[in-house]
Amino acid sequence: MAAQRDRLDVFQGRDKLGSVIMSRPGTVYAYDRLGQPVGCYADVEAARRALTERKRAA
């Protein structure tokens, strides 16, 4: 798991989609609301889009 340097919760309306953790410049890890890893991304916006798409697909 990534070192929790800067953690942001991601919401769509009132629904929590998950969290993103910025480990180091250019590395952002995304986790769903259950804490399961979604992936590693280059920036926060890409991680947010991945969480939104995951919610939409479910």
C-alpha positions, 0 to 999 in steps of 0.5 A, spaced: 500 500 500 502 507 498 505 511 504 499 515 506 502 522 504 496 526 501 489 522 501 483 525 498 476 522 498 472 522 492 465 523 492 459 523 486 454 527 490 453 524 497 456 517 495 463 516 496 466 513 490 473 511 494 480 515 495 486 517 492 493 517 495 498 521 492 505 518 494 510 522 490 510 526 484 506 523 478 504 517 482 497 517 485 493 510 487 486 509 487 482 505 492 474 504 492 470 505 498 472 498 501 479 499 500 480 495 494 486 498 490 483 500 483 490 502 480 496 507 479 495 513 475 499 519 473 494 525 476 488 525 481 484 527 475 485 520 472 484 517 478 477 520 479 475 518 472 477 511 474 473 511 480 467 514 476 467 509 471 468 503 476 462 506 479 458 507 473 460 499 470 457 496 477 
